[in-house]
């Protein structure tokens, strides 16, 4: 490929890019989404752990019953 076919872009200096990022609302929106995702994950992990604890007792009872009748050695 020749250089005339390639498009070279010069990246803006960091301070200008950083100030532009801070002034725009995209950064705040990204942070809001990250906080919502963290809260959602915390709720999901708590719910899954609670359901797991409750079903553990259920399965333990079933296994004990099966062992009592000799179905499981």
C-alpha positions in Angstrom: 0.0 0.0 0.0 1.2 3.4 -0.7 1.2 6.2 1.9 -1.4 8.2 -0.1 -4.0 5.5 0.5 -3.5 5.5 4.2 -5.2 8.0 6.4 -2.9 9.3 9.2 -4.6 11.0 12.0 -2.7 13.1 14.6 -4.0 12.4 18.1 -4.7 15.6 20.1 -2.4 16.4 23.0 -3.4 14.8 26.3 -4.4 17.9 28.2 -6.8 19.0 25.5 -8.3 15.5 25.2 -8.6 15.2 29.0 -10.3 18.6 29.4 -12.7 17.8 26.5 -13.5 14.4 28.2 -14.2 16.1 31.5 -16.4 18.8 29.9 -18.5 16.3 28.0 -21.2 14.3 29.7 -19.9 10.9 28.3 -17.6 10.5 31.3 -20.4 11.0 33.8 -22.7 8.6 31.9 -20.0 6.0 31.9 -19.5 6.3 35.7 -23.3 6.1 36.2 -23.5 2.9 34.2 -20.5 1.4 36.1 -22.2 2.2 39.5 -25.5 0.7 38.3 -23.7 -2.4 37.1 -21.9 -2.8 40.4 -25.2 -2.5 42.3 -26.9 -5.0 40.0 -24.1 -7.5 40.4 -24.2 -7.1 44.2 -28.0 -7.8 44.2 -27.6 -10.8 41.9 -24.8 -12.3 44.0 -26.8 -11.9 47.1 -30.0 -13.4 45.6 -28.1 -16.4 44.1 -26.3 -17.0 47.5 -29.6 -16.9 49.3 -31.3 -19.3 46.9 -28.3 -21.6 47.1 -28.4 -21.7 50.9 -32.1 -22.6 50.8 -31.9 -25.3 48.2 -28.8 -26.8 49.9 -31.1 -27.8 52.8 -33.7 -29.1 50.4 -31.2 -31.3 48.5 -29.6 -32.6 51.8 -33.1 -33.7 53.0 -33.7 -35.5 49.7 -30.3 -37.3 49.8 -30.9 -38.3 53.4 -34.3 -39.7 52.5 -32.9 -41.7 49.5 -30.1 -43.1 51.7 -32.6 -44.1 54.4 -34.6 -46.3 52.0 -31.4 -47.7 50.5 -31.6 -46.1 47.1 -28.3 -44.4 47.5 -25.5 -46.4 49.3 
